[in-house]
Amino acid sequence: MTNNQLPPELLRVVDANTNRLKEGIRVIEDIARYVHNDKELSTSLKNLRHQCRIEPLEALLASRDSVNDVLRPTMQSEMNRTDLRSILIANYKRAQESSRVLEELYKIVEPALSERFKNIRYELYTLEKKNLLDHSNGSR
């Protein structure tokens, strides 16, 4: 099954979560790359982000309705960032949650994609633990 066979409301969910997943990974990747100079972590994150592509892109774009998103305005909880660590935590959680949504949705139409997003989620758990423990201990 392809994205063209998913109902439009599910394509919109897939589009939003794919964007959220890649954006969350990108924030973490850029902190690892430019702040911590951590080549290993930033390369792992970049590779993981590249695994998040879903085709055909046109079907996702056609389903997008960001103008009418009922939660588009910034919520106060999204502004609660006190330091880089809080940004990292928020973005790991955002990416993990989005990969879980994609994993669940693709169970009904494309099990191989479901498994890919499950693997991405578990890799994010591993990277989160290493990243947050390494940098809280002054490493790298």
N, C-alpha and C positions, 0 to 999 in steps of 0.2 A: 504494500500500500504506500502511496505517496502523500505528501501534504495536500495535494489536490483533492484527495478523497476524504479528508477530514472536514467536518462541519466548520463553517466560518468562525463560529464562536470559539472553537477549540484552536483554530489557526491563530486567532488573536491571543489566546493564552500562550501558545507555543512561541509566538513572536515576542511577546512581552518577557517571557522567561528566558528565552535565548539571549535577548539583549541584556537583561538583568545579570545573567550568568557571565557573559563576556565582559560586561562593564565592571562587575565585582572583581573578576580575576585581573582585569587591566589595572585597577587601582592598586591591588596588592603587588602586582608585577612591577609597576612603576616605583613603588616604595622600595621594593627589594633591589631594583636596579639602580635607581638614582640616589636613594638615601643610604641604604645599607651596602651598596656596591657588592651585592651577593649574586654573582654570576650563575651559580648552580641553581638557586631558587628562582631567579628571574627567568632562566632558560626553561626550567620545569613548568613554570606558570605560562610562559609563552606557548610552549608545546601543548599544554592542556587547553588553553584558550583556542588554539587552532582546531582542536577536536570538537569544538562546540558548533561547528557549521551545520546548518540544516538546508537541504535543497528540496524543491526549488525555492529560491529566495523570493521570486515574484509572487508566489502564493502567500507567503508571509507578509510581504509588503502590501498586498491587496487587502489583507485582513486588518491592517494597522489602523487604529483610530485614536491616536494619542490626544487629539484635540478634545475628544469627548470622554476621556478617561475620568471616571468619577473620583479617583484619588490622585489626580494630577497635582493639585496644590501641595506644597511641602507641609509635611506633618511636623509638629514640634519635636517628636521623638527622633526624627531624622537630623535634627540640629544638635543633638546631644553628643558632641564629639569633644573630648577634652585634650586629646593628644594623638600621636600617630598610632599608638597601640589600640585606642578605641576605634580608629578608622579601619585598621586591619581587622579587628574582631568583627565589626559591622559588615565589612565586605566579604570576609570568609563566610559568615552566616548567610548573607544575601546570596552568594554563589551556591552554597550548599543547598539552601532551600529551593532555589530555582532549578538546580539539577534534579532535585527530588520530584518536583512538579513535572518536568520533562520525562523523567523515568516512568512516572505513573501514567501519564497520558499516552506514551508510546507503547505501553504494554498492550493496549487494545488495538493498535494498528501496525506497529513495526517493532517486534520484540528485540531485534538487533540494536536499534537505536535506544531502546529502553536500557539495554545492558550497557551501552556506551555511556549513557548519562549516569548510571549507577556507578560505573568505574570512575568517572570524573568526580562524583561526589565523594567516594572513598579516598581518592587521591587528594582531594581538598582537605579531608579530615587529617590525613597524614602530614600534608604540608603545613596546615595550620598548627598542629602540635609542634612540629620541628621549628617553624618560623617563630612562633610566640615564645617558646621556651629558649631557643637560641638567642634571640635578641633581648629577652628580658634578663638573661644572664650575662649580657655584655658581649656576647660573641658576635663577630663580624660586624 
